[in-house]
Amino acid sequence: MSNSINRRQLLASATCVVTAAVAGGALGAGVAEAAPSTYTPDWNSVDQHPPAPEWFQDAKFGIYFHWGAFSVPAFDNEWYPRNMYQAGSNANRHHIATYGQPSAWPYHNFINGARDPAGNTVQFAPKLKSAGGRFDPEEWAQLFVDAGARFAGPVAEHHDGFSMWDSQVNEWNSVKKGPGIDLLRLFSTAIRAKGLKLLVAMHHAYHYNGFFEDAPAQTDSSLKKFYGQLNKTAEDQLWFDKLKEVIDRARPDILWQDFKLDAVDEQQRLNFLAYYYNQANSWGREVVATYKDGMNGKGEVFDYERGGPADLTTPYWLTDDSISSSSWCYTQGIGYYTTQQMLHSFLDRVSKNGNMLLNIAPMADGTIPQAQKDILLAIGDHLRRFGESVYATRAWTAYGEGPTKMGGGSFTTPHAGTAQDIRFTRNKADDVLYATVLGWPGSSLTIKTLSPDRINLSSLSSVKLLGTTAGTYIDLPTPAQNASGLTITLPSSAPYSAYAYVLRLDFSGTIPGLRPLTGAVAFTDVNYTGNDGVFTVGDHTAADLTASGLGAGTLSSLRPAPGYQVIGYSGDNFTGSSWTFTAENPDLRVTGNNDQITSLRVQFNPATYFRITNATNGLALDSGGNVASGSDLKQWTWNGSNNLQWHAEAVGGGHYRLVNRTNGMVADGWGATADGSAARQAAWNGGTNQQWTLTHRGGDRYSIANRTTGLVLDGGGNVSSGSVAKQWTYGGSTNLLWTFTAL
């Protein structure tokens, strides 16, 4: 792991593909399928493995740690073993100044032990407290419990190829060298003794697929192994053999793997999955395997590094993030995110159907810095008091509301929310809705999502504020629902201090169905009840419906958002009979297609005109009227003019044309590829430069990407009315996001 741009580039392509594949979908309880009693090493078999068992979805929070020989120099980051060999890098300059030339003072000296130029012995050799040292795995495990984690475990091998167990296939391990201790065994014992599930993290796919590419070629056979310089077949076999040892020795509940699995021989990947799942069957356990690349994504859980989706996403997912903004391992002067950033981003991820795995960075001697403990204990304090709104909950139909947008993919910075930010969860019985407010809102709070045009609250029986002690509540007056939302009266001042406050809304039956802002919501029962699933714009196959939790052939009622349409098909892959829905349908039995929809398409309704509004400046996309072909598209303050109204018409392949109501011309990228190029308009000619991909980016926001240029429509920031709409490479700016409001 690293904050480096190199890491971002290496993961970018795989992450984008997987995010697109899993975005959207539904959030129901899931359609149970019998797992095989024996797995065989092929995708058809391992894809049947249930990826996220209920205990994993209940757990929400885990902790792991980057700790090893790379912690000894305490400089740069955990990629020090790689970077020290890159001439001119910060790590290289530091290494030369501190230890000498890497060719004379190589990385494996940190494991074997060696003297630096000052005569000091340098080695990764932490000592247990019982032996007079500072390392106590039981204290670490207790800290994880106090932090509220439900699973935890070590990085058992990082990219550097040093195994933290008594390996029989890799002599570069913590028993034969360095500490002389089986660290994996110690951590496994301590963590399980505290009642936590065990996670083991393995990063060794990159060990021989690029990490040591700048290290000198070795002649010694053992050093060839250490620096990932064996032949490809031998390296792939060693990759599998290490995993097999970890599985047999630690019996992990979660086997987490870092990137570059796509560079490992496919058959070895399948051998690993089949072996792990078969062993788990023999243990009588439900286990989790994670991935960032190299898997089909059906039997395993996708992991976002330092990030998460912008909106509700299925299947159930995981993010790994670090307590530090500068490194995953301990370094001198290490920087930390704030408690609010870590806690609020965690609550955001839970609201979007995910778990968070948080990394800490112990010092080489086994000391966990107090600043890291403080953040963990603050998270634990919130979970101890308000854990009923987190543990064993499920995502609701909407993740939340408020000005602070979080997530959007991998490598997105965690953000602290505000008192205007709310994140939702629900209990598994689906009769309690939790609204977590990321700050004290004052004596009154209006939840906009709960407005009468979106939800019927006649079955709402009570609203309470969770008390400062678990299981205690502060009764609140009956709230008022009006056009603005649900307004709740709160105490005049905060009754206690907290980083977030939780409202509990109890219903006399199941939580009523919510009308969506975008896409559609489908339900397994009539009248918008039963398991529900949120579907974004796009195509959803039978496998997608099953993975989403609804299952093919289970839809009984349907709610398209205003201005959207759903086309349901009786066959998979959009075949067979079809039905088009442009309005809510509480009972599909009436139209004769109850429980018949096997695949579906969610689209913008081509008959609806939309106001397309920039998320930064609030201006609407403007044709300018009856202008000449080739004229620039502009932006204008909304006034209801036809110049500001657009059809979004599907043209196949997931692409749309945007047709202006006044002049009938379409938005056109004009073949320009430079950032800042103007977007134009012209008569429809079917060219790809006139086709746009509308990608849901969370909430009610979309990016609008031109099929030819690859650039997205850009509002340009807080510009004046009449400014040109441009095109730009997609990034995190709200200038590149737009809302579609049905008229």
C-alpha positions in Angstrom: 0.0 0.0 0.0 1.1 3.5 -0.6 -0.1 7.0 -1.2 2.2 7.2 -4.2 1.0 8.1 -7.6 2.6 4.9 -8.9 0.2 2.9 -6.8 -2.8 4.9 -8.0 -1.8 4.4 -11.6 -1.3 0.6 -11.2 -4.7 0.2 -9.7 -6.6 2.7 -11.8 -7.7 0.5 -14.7 -8.7 -2.4 -12.5 -10.6 -0.3 -10.1 -12.5 1.6 -12.8 -13.7 -1.7 -14.4 -14.8 -3.2 -11.2 -16.6 -0.1 -9.9 -18.6 0.1 -13.1 -19.4 -3.6 -12.8 -20.8 -3.3 -9.2 -22.3 0.1 -9.2 -26.0 0.3 -8.7 -28.1 -2.8 -7.8 -30.2 -3.6 -4.9 -29.9 -3.9 -1.1 -32.2 -6.7 -0.1 -31.5 -9.5 2.2 -30.2 -11.7 -0.6 -31.4 -14.8 -2.4 -29.8 -17.8 -0.8 -28.2 -20.3 -3.1 -26.8 -23.6 -1.9 -23.0 -23.5 -1.9 -21.1 -26.5 -3.3 -20.1 -29.1 -0.7 -16.8 -29.4 -2.6 -15.3 -26.7 -4.8 -13.2 -27.4 -7.9 -10.6 -25.0 -9.2 -12.6 -23.4 -12.0 -14.7 -20.2 -12.2 -18.0 -22.0 -12.5 -17.4 -23.7 -9.2 -15.8 -20.9 -7.1 -18.2 -18.3 -8.4 -20.9 -20.2 -6.4 -19.2 -19.3 -3.1 -21.3 -16.9 -1.0 -19.0 -13.8 -0.9 -20.3 -11.9 2.1 -21.8 -14.0 4.9 -24.2 -12.5 7.4 -21.5 -12.2 10.1 -19.4 -10.2 7.8 -22.2 -7.8 7.0 -23.0 -7.5 10.7 -19.4 -6.8 11.7 -18.9 -3.5 9.8 -15.4 -2.6 11.3 -12.0 -4.2 11.3 -8.4 -3.3 12.0 -5.2 -4.5 10.5 -1.6 -3.2 10.5 1.4 -2.7 8.3 4.3 -3.7 10.5 7.6 -5.4 9.5 11.1 -4.8 8.4 10.0 -1.7 6.4 9.1 -0.2 9.8 12.7 -0.1 10.9 14.0 2.8 8.7 10.8 4.7 9.6 11.1 6.8 6.5 9.1 7.4 3.3 6.5 4.7 3.6 6.0 0.9 3.5 7.4 0.9 -0.1 10.8 1.8 1.3 12.2 -1.6 0.2 11.3 -0.7 -3.4 12.1 3.0 -3.3 15.5 2.7 -1.7 16.7 1.1 -5.0 15.3 3.9 -7.2 18.2 6.3 -7.9 17.4 9.8 -6.8 14.2 9.0 -4.8 13.8 10.4 -1.3 14.2 6.9 0.1 17.3 6.3 -2.0 19.0 9.5 -0.8 18.0 8.8 2.8 19.3 5.2 2.6 22.6 6.3 1.2 23.0 9.0 3.9 21.9 6.7 6.7 23.1 3.2 5.8 25.2 3.5 2.7 24.8 2.5 -1.0 21.9 -0.1 -1.4 24.3 -2.4 -3.3 26.5 -2.5 -0.2 23.8 -2.2 2.5 20.8 -4.1 0.9 17.2 -4.3 2.2 17.6 -7.8 3.6 20.0 -6.3 6.2 17.0 -5.0 8.0 15.9 -8.7 8.5 19.3 -10.4 9.0 20.6 -7.5 11.1 23.6 -5.4 10.3 25.5 -2.4 11.6 25.0 1.0 10.1 27.9 3.4 9.5 27.6 4.7 13.1 28.1 1.2 14.5 24.5 0.7 15.6 22.8 -2.7 15.0 19.8 -2.4 12.7 17.2 -5.2 12.6 13.5 -5.9 12.7 13.6 -7.8 16.0 10.8 -6.7 18.3 10.9 -8.3 21.7 7.9 -9.5 23.7 7.1 -7.7 26.9 7.6 -11.0 28.7 11.2 -10.9 27.4 11.8 -7.3 28.4 10.6 -5.7 25.2 7.7 -3.5 24.2 5.6 -5.8 22.1 2.5 -7.4 23.5 0.0 -8.9 21.0 -2.6 -9.3 23.7 -2.5 -5.6 24.4 -2.9 -5.0 20.7 -5.9 -7.3 20.5 -7.5 -5.5 23.5 -7.0 -2.2 21.8 -8.9 -3.6 18.8 -11.7 -4.7 21.0 -11.8 -1.3 22.7 -11.9 0.4 19.3 -15.1 -1.6 18.4 -13.6 -3.8 15.8 -15.3 -7.1 15.1 -12.4 -8.5 13.0 -8.7 -7.9 13.0 -5.4 -9.3 11.9 -1.9 -8.8 10.6 -0.3 -8.1 7.2 1.2 -11.6 7.2 3.4 -10.8 4.2 3.8 -7.5 2.4 5.3 -6.8 -1.0 8.8 -7.3 0.5 8.4 -11.1 0.6 9.0 -11.5 4.4 6.7 -14.1 5.9 5.4 -13.5 9.4 5.0 -17.2 10.2 7.2 -20.3 10.4 7.1 -20.9 6.7 8.4 -24.2 5.3 8.4 -22.8 1.7 10.0 -19.4 2.4 13.1 -19.3 4.6 12.7 -15.5 4.8 10.3 -15.6 7.7 10.0 -14.2 11.2 10.9 -17.5 12.9 14.1 -18.3 11.1 15.2 -14.7 10.8 14.7 -11.3 12.5 12.4 -11.6 15.5 12.6 -15.4 15.9 8.9 -15.4 16.6 5.9 -16.8 14.8 4.1 -13.5 14.7 1.0 -14.9 12.8 0.5 -17.5 15.4 0.7 -15.0 18.3 -1.7 -12.6 16.6 -4.1 -15.3 15.7 -4.2 -16.6 19.2 -4.6 -13.2 20.8 -7.2 -11.9 18.4 -9.4 -15.0 18.6 -9.1 -15.1 22.4 -10.9 -11.7 22.4 -13.8 -13.1 20.4 -12.9 -11.3 17.1 -12.9 -12.8 13.7 -9.4 -13.3 12.2 -8.3 -11.4 9.1 -5.0 -12.3 7.4 -3.7 -9.9 4.8 -1.4 -11.0 2.0 0.3 -8.6 -0.4 2.7 -11.0 -2.1 1.3 -10.9 -5.6 3.1 -7.7 -6.3 6.3 -9.1 -4.6 7.4 -10.7 -7.9 5.4 -8.6 -10.3 7.1 -5.3 -10.1 8.0 -4.4 -6.5 11.7 -5.2 -6.6 12.2 -4.3 -10.3 15.0 -1.8 -9.5 16.9 -4.2 -7.1 20.1 -5.7 -8.4 20.0 -9.2 -9.9 20.9 -11.8 -7.4 23.1 -14.9 -7.8 22.3 -16.6 -4.5 19.3 -18.8 -4.8 17.8 -17.7 -1.5 18.2 -14.0 -2.3 16.6 -14.7 -5.7 13.6 -15.9 -3.8 13.6 -13.0 -1.5 13.8 -10.4 -4.3 11.2 -12.1 -6.5 13.7 -13.2 -9.1 12.7 -16.8 -9.6 11.1 -17.9 -12.9 7.4 -17.1 -13.4 6.3 -20.7 -12.8 8.2 -21.0 -9.6 7.0 -17.7 -8.4 3.4 -18.5 -9.1 3.7 -21.8 -7.2 5.4 -20.0 -4.3 2.5 -17.5 -4.2 0.0 -20.4 -3.8 2.2 -22.4 -1.4 2.4 -19.4 1.0 -1.4 -19.0 0.9 -1.9 -22.6 1.6 0.4 -22.4 4.7 -1.5 -19.4 6.0 -4.8 -21.1 5.5 -3.7 -24.3 7.2 -1.9 -22.6 10.1 -4.2 -19.6 10.9 -7.6 -20.7 9.5 -8.5 -17.1 8.7 -12.1 -16.0 8.6 -11.1 -13.3 6.1 -8.2 -13.8 3.6 -7.5 -10.3 2.3 -5.3 -9.8 -0.8 -3.8 -6.7 -2.3 -3.5 -5.9 -5.9 -1.7 -7.5 -8.9 -3.6 -10.8 -8.6 -4.3 -10.4 -12.3 -0.5 -11.0 -12.9 -0.7 -14.4 -11.1 -1.3 -17.5 -13.2 -5.1 -17.9 -13.4 -5.0 -21.6 -12.5 -3.1 -20.9 -9.3 -5.7 -18.2 -8.4 -8.4 -20.9 -8.9 -6.4 -23.4 -6.9 -6.2 -21.0 -4.0 -9.9 -20.2 -4.0 -11.0 -23.8 -4.2 -8.5 -24.8 -1.5 -9.6 -22.0 0.9 -13.3 -22.7 0.4 -12.9 -26.4 0.8 -10.9 -26.0 3.9 -13.5 -23.6 5.3 -16.2 -26.2 4.6 -14.2 -28.7 6.6 -13.9 -26.2 9.5 -17.6 -25.5 9.3 -17.0 -21.8 8.7 -18.2 -19.1 6.3 -15.2 -17.2 5.1 -14.5 -14.2 3.0 -11.9 -13.7 0.3 -11.3 -10.2 -0.9 -9.8 -8.8 -4.1 -8.8 -5.6 -6.0 -8.2 -7.3 -9.3 -7.9 -10.8 -10.8 -11.2 -12.3 -9.7 -14.6 -12.7 -11.3 -16.1 -10.8 -8.4 -18.9 -13.3 -7.8 -17.6 -15.4 -4.9 -15.3 -12.8 -3.4 -15.7 -9.3 -1.9 -14.3 -6.3 -3.8 -12.1 -3.9 -1.8 -11.7 -0.2 -2.5 -8.3 1.1 -1.4 -8.6 4.4 0.5 -12.1 5.0 -0.8 -15.5 3.7 -1.5 -18.4 4.3 -3.8 -20.3 7.6 -4.0 -23.6 6.0 -3.5 -25.3 2.7 -2.5 -23.5 -0.2 -4.2 -23.9 -3.9 -4.4 -22.7 -6.6 -4.0 -21.6 -6.0 -0.4 -18.1 -4.4 -0.4 -15.1 -3.5 1.7 -12.7 -0.6 1.9 -9.2 -0.6 3.4 -8.1 2.8 4.6 -5.2 4.0 6.8 -5.2 6.0 9.9 -2.4 8.0 8.4 -2.6 10.4 5.5 1.1 9.9 4.6 2.0 6.2 5.1 0.6 2.8 5.8 3.6 2.0 8.1 5.2 4.0 10.9 7.5 6.8 9.8 9.1 9.6 11.7 6.7 12.6 11.5 3.8 10.5 10.3 0.6 12.4 9.7 -2.8 11.3 10.8 -6.4 12.0 9.7 -8.6 13.5 12.3 -11.0 11.4 14.4 -13.9 13.1 12.6 -12.5 12.2 9.2 -12.1 8.5 10.2 -15.4 8.1 12.0 -17.5 10.0 9.6 -16.1 8.3 6.5 -16.7 4.9 8.3 -20.3 5.8 8.9 -20.7 6.9 5.3 -19.3 3.6 4.1 -21.7 1.6 6.3 -24.6 3.6 4.9 -23.6 2.6 1.4 -23.5 -1.1 2.0 -19.9 -1.6 3.0 -17.4 -2.5 5.7 -14.3 -0.6 6.7 -10.9 -2.2 7.4 -8.7 0.4 9.1 -4.9 0.2 9.1 -2.7 1.4 11.9 1.1 1.8 11.9 2.9 0.4 14.9 6.6 1.3 15.5 9.2 -1.3 14.8 9.6 -2.3 18.5 5.9 -3.0 18.8 4.8 0.3 20.3 1.5 1.7 19.0 1.8 5.5 19.1 -0.7 7.2 21.5 -2.1 9.4 18.7 -3.2 6.3 16.8 -4.7 4.8 20.0 -6.7 8.0 20.6 -8.4 7.8 17.2 -9.2 4.1 17.6 -10.6 4.7 21.1 -12.7 7.6 19.9 -14.2 5.3 17.2 -14.8 2.7 19.9 -16.5 5.2 22.1 -19.0 6.0 19.4 -19.6 2.3 18.7 -20.0 1.5 22.4 -22.7 4.2 22.8 -24.4 4.1 19.4 -23.5 0.7 18.1 -27.1 -0.3 17.5 -27.2 2.0 14.5 -24.1 0.4 13.0 -23.6 -3.3 14.0 -26.0 -5.8 12.3 -27.7 -3.0 10.4 -28.2 -2.8 6.6 -28.2 0.0 4.1 -31.5 1.6 3.4 -32.9 2.7 0.0 -31.0 6.0 0.3 -27.6 6.4 2.0 -28.2 9.9 3.3 -28.2 13.6 2.5 -26.2 16.7 3.0 -23.5 18.9 1.4 -20.5 16.6 2.1 -19.9 14.1 -0.7 -17.7 11.2 0.2 -16.3 8.4 -1.8 -16.4 8.1 -5.6 -13.9 5.3 -6.1 -10.5 4.2 -4.7 -8.0 6.8 -3.5 -10.6 9.3 -2.2 -9.7 11.3 0.9 -11.9 10.7 4.0 -13.9 13.7 4.9 -15.5 15.0 8.1 -19.2 15.7 7.8 -21.2 18.6 9.1 -24.4 19.0 11.1 -26.3 19.1 7.8 -25.0 15.7 6.8 -27.1 12.6 7.6 -26.4 9.0 7.0 -29.1 6.3 7.1 -29.1 2.6 8.2 -31.9 0.3 9.2 -32.3 -2.7 11.4 -32.5 -6.2 9.8 -36.2 -6.4 10.8 -36.8 -3.4 8.6 -38.9 -1.5 11.1 -36.4 0.9 12.5 -34.6 3.6 10.5 -31.5 5.2 12.0 -30.5 8.7 10.9 -27.0 9.6 12.0 -26.2 13.3 12.0 -22.5 14.2 11.6 -22.7 17.0 14.1 -25.2 18.7 16.5 -27.8 20.4 14.3 -29.3 22.6 16.9 -32.8 22.6 18.3 -34.4 21.5 15.1 -33.5 19.2 12.2 -35.3 18.7 8.9 -34.6 15.5 7.1 -35.2 16.4 3.5 -35.3 12.8 2.3 -38.4 12.2 4.4 -40.6 14.7 2.5 -44.2 13.6 1.7 -43.5 13.5 -2.0 -41.0 10.7 -1.3 -42.4 8.7 1.6 -45.6 8.1 3.5 -44.8 8.3 7.2 -48.3 7.4 8.5 -46.8 4.3 10.2 -44.1 6.3 12.0 -44.7 5.5 15.7 -41.9 7.4 17.5 -38.7 9.3 17.1 -36.0 9.1 19.7 -32.5 10.4 20.1 -30.0 7.7 21.2 -28.7 8.5 24.7 -25.1 8.7 25.7 -25.3 5.2 27.2 -26.1 2.2 25.0 -29.7 1.2 25.2 -30.9 4.6 26.5 -33.1 7.0 24.6 -34.3 10.6 24.8 -38.0 10.9 23.7 -38.7 13.6 21.2 -42.0 15.4 20.3 -44.0 14.1 17.4 -42.3 15.4 14.3 -43.9 17.4 11.5 -43.8 16.3 7.9 -44.1 19.1 5.3 -42.9 19.9 1.8 -39.4 20.5 3.1 -39.1 17.1 4.8 -39.5 15.7 8.3 -38.8 18.4 10.9 -37.7 17.0 14.3 -37.6 19.1 17.5 -34.4 18.4 19.5 -33.2 19.6 22.9 -32.2 23.3 22.8 -28.5 22.2 23.3 -26.6 19.0 22.8 -27.4 16.7 25.8 -23.9 15.2 25.6 -20.8 15.5 23.6 -20.3 13.2 20.5 -18.8 13.3 17.1 -22.2 12.2 15.6 -25.7 12.0 17.0 -28.2 9.2 16.1 -32.0 9.5 15.7 -34.1 6.3 15.9 -37.3 6.3 13.9 -39.6 3.4 14.8 -42.4 2.2 12.5 -45.5 0.1 13.4 -44.7 -2.1 10.4 -41.9 -2.2 7.9 -40.3 1.1 6.9 -42.3 2.5 4.0 -40.8 2.4 0.6 -39.0 5.5 -0.6 -39.5 7.1 -4.0 -36.2 7.4 -5.7 -34.6 10.6 -7.0 -32.8 8.8 -9.8 -33.1 5.4 -11.4 -35.7 3.0 -9.9 -36.5 1.0 -6.8 -37.9 -2.5 -7.2 -39.7 -4.5 -4.5 -40.3 -8.2 -4.0 -43.8 -7.6 -2.7 -46.8 -5.5 -3.8 -47.4 -2.0 -2.5 -43.6 -1.3 -2.3 -42.9 -3.7 0.5 -40.6 -6.6 1.0 -36.9 -6.6 0.0 -36.1 -3.6 -2.0 -33.3 -2.7 -4.4 -32.0 0.5 -5.9 -31.2 0.4 -9.6 -29.2 3.1 -11.3 -29.4 3.9 -15.0 -28.0 0.9 -17.0 -28.6 -2.7 -17.8 -29.2 -5.3 -15.1 -29.0 -9.0 -16.0 -30.5 -12.0 -14.1 -27.1 -12.4 -12.3 -27.2 -8.7 -11.4 -30.7 -9.1 -9.9 -29.6 -12.2 -7.9 -26.4 -10.5 -6.7 -28.4 -7.5 -5.7 -30.5 -9.5 -3.2 -33.8 -9.5 -5.1 -33.3 -12.3 -7.5 -34.6 -12.8 -11.0 -38.3 -13.4 -11.2 -39.2 -11.8 -7.8 -40.3 -8.3 -8.7 -43.8 -7.5 -7.6 -43.9 -3.6 -7.5 -41.8 -0.9 -9.0 -41.0 2.8 -8.6 -39.2 4.6 -11.4 -37.9 8.0 -10.4 -39.7 11.0 -12.1 -38.5 11.2 -15.7 -37.1 7.6 -15.8 -38.4 4.4 -17.3 -37.8 0.7 -16.6 -38.0 -1.9 -19.3 -38.5 -5.4 -17.8 -37.7 -8.5 -19.8 -39.0 -12.1 -19.1 -35.7 -13.5 -20.3 -32.1 -13.0 -19.2 -29.9 -10.5 -21.1 -32.9 -8.5 -22.2 -34.7 -11.1 -24.2 -38.3 -12.5 -24.3 -41.4 -10.4 -23.6 -40.9 -6.9 -22.4 -42.9 -4.3 -20.4 -42.1 -0.6 -20.2 -42.9 1.3 -17.0 -42.8 5.1 -16.9 -44.7 5.5 -13.7 -45.0 3.8 -10.3 -46.7 0.4 -10.3 -47.7 -0.9 -6.9 -48.8 -4.3 -8.1 -47.3 -6.0 -11.2 -50.0 -8.6 -11.0 -52.4 -6.2 -12.6 -50.3 -5.9 -15.7 -49.7 -9.7 -15.8 -45.9 -9.7 -15.2 -45.7 -10.2 -11.5 -42.5 -12.3 -10.7 -41.7 -12.6 -14.4 -39.0 -9.9 -14.8 -35.6 -11.7 -15.2 -33.6 -8.7 -16.5 -34.2 -5.0 -16.8 -33.0 -1.8 -18.2 -33.3 1.6 -16.4 -33.2 4.6 -18.7 -34.2 8.2 -18.9 -37.7 8.5 -20.3 -37.2 9.8 -23.8 -40.6 11.6 -23.6 -39.5 13.7 -20.6 -37.8 17.1 -20.8 -35.1 17.7 -18.2 -33.4 20.7 -16.7 -29.7 19.7 -16.7 -28.0 21.7 -13.8 -24.4 22.0 -12.9 -23.6 20.9 -9.3 -21.2 23.8 -8.7 -22.8 26.9 -10.1 -26.5 25.9 -10.3 -26.7 27.1 -13.9 -28.7 25.1 -16.4 -27.4 23.8 -19.7 -28.5 26.3 -22.4 -28.7 26.0 -26.2 -29.1 29.7 -26.7 -32.2 29.3 -28.8 -32.4 29.0 -32.6 -28.7 29.3 -33.2 -26.5 28.1 -36.0 -25.2 24.5 -36.1 -21.8 24.4 -34.4 -22.7 27.1 -31.8 -21.3 26.7 -28.3 -23.4 25.3 -25.5 -23.8 27.7 -22.7 -25.2 27.8 -19.1 -27.9 30.1 -17.9 -29.9 30.8 -14.7 -33.0 28.7 -14.8 -36.1 30.6 -16.0 -38.2 27.8 -17.5 -37.3 28.6 -21.1 -37.4 25.9 -23.7 -33.8 26.8 -24.4 -32.9 25.1 -21.1 -34.9 21.9 -21.6 -33.5 18.7 -23.0 -34.6 15.2 -23.9 -32.2 12.3 -22.9 -32.8 9.7 -25.5 -31.1 6.3 -25.4 -29.3 5.4 -28.7 -27.9 2.0 -27.7 -24.9 0.7 -26.0 -25.6 2.7 -22.9 -25.2 6.0 -24.8 -27.6 8.9 -25.0 -28.2 11.9 -27.2 -29.2 15.2 -25.5 -31.8 17.0 -27.7 -32.7 20.6 -27.1 -36.4 21.5 -26.9 -36.1 24.8 -28.8 -33.9 24.0 -31.8 -33.9 20.2 -31.9 -30.1 20.0 -32.1 -28.1 17.7 -30.0 -25.1 18.3 -27.7 -21.9 17.6 -29.6 -18.4 17.0 -28.4 -17.1 18.2 -31.8 -14.1 15.8 -31.7 -12.1 18.0 -29.4 -9.7 16.2 -27.1 -8.1 19.1 -25.1 -9.3 20.0 -21.6 -11.3 23.2 -21.8 -12.6 22.6 -25.3 -16.1 24.0 -25.8 -19.1 21.7 -26.1 -21.3 22.5 -29.1 -24.6 21.6 -30.7 -25.5 20.4 -34.2 -28.3 18.5 -36.0 -28.3 14.8 -35.2 -26.1 12.7 -37.6 -25.6 9.6 -35.5 -21.9 10.3 -34.9 -20.2 9.1 -31.7 -19.3 12.8 -31.1 -23.0 13.3 -30.5 -23.3 10.4 -28.0 -22.9 10.7 -24.3 -22.5 8.3 -21.4 -24.4 9.3 -18.3 -22.7 7.9 -15.3 -24.4 8.0 -11.9 -21.9 9.6 -9.4 -24.0 9.4 -6.2 -27.1 11.1 -4.9 -28.8 12.7 -7.9 -25.6 13.6 -9.8 -24.2 12.4 -13.1 -21.1 12.9 -15.2 -21.8 13.4 -18.9 -19.0 11.9 -21.0 -18.6 12.3 -24.7 -18.2 9.0 -26.6 -15.6 10.4 -29.0 -13.5 12.7 -26.9 -13.8 10.8 -23.6 -14.1 14.2 -21.9 -17.0 15.1 -19.6 -19.2 18.1 -19.7 -17.7 20.9 -17.5 -19.5 23.8 -15.9 -16.2 25.6 -15.3 -16.9 26.5 -11.6 -18.7 29.5 -10.3 -19.0 31.2 -13.6 -21.6 33.8 -14.7 -24.8 33.2 -16.6 -24.0 32.9 -20.3 -20.7 31.2 -19.8 -19.7 28.4 -22.3 -20.1 24.8 -21.2 -16.7 23.0 -21.8 -15.3 19.5 -21.7 -12.7 18.2 -19.2 -11.0 15.0 -18.1 -13.1 13.5 -15.4 -11.9 14.1 -11.8 -13.3 14.8 -8.4 -14.5 18.3 -9.0 -18.3 19.1 -8.7 -17.8 21.2 -11.8 -18.0 18.0 -13.8 -21.3 16.8 -12.1 -24.8 17.5 -13.3 -28.4 16.8 -12.1 -31.3 15.9 -14.3 -34.6 17.3 -13.1 -37.7 16.1 -14.8 -40.1 18.9 -15.9 
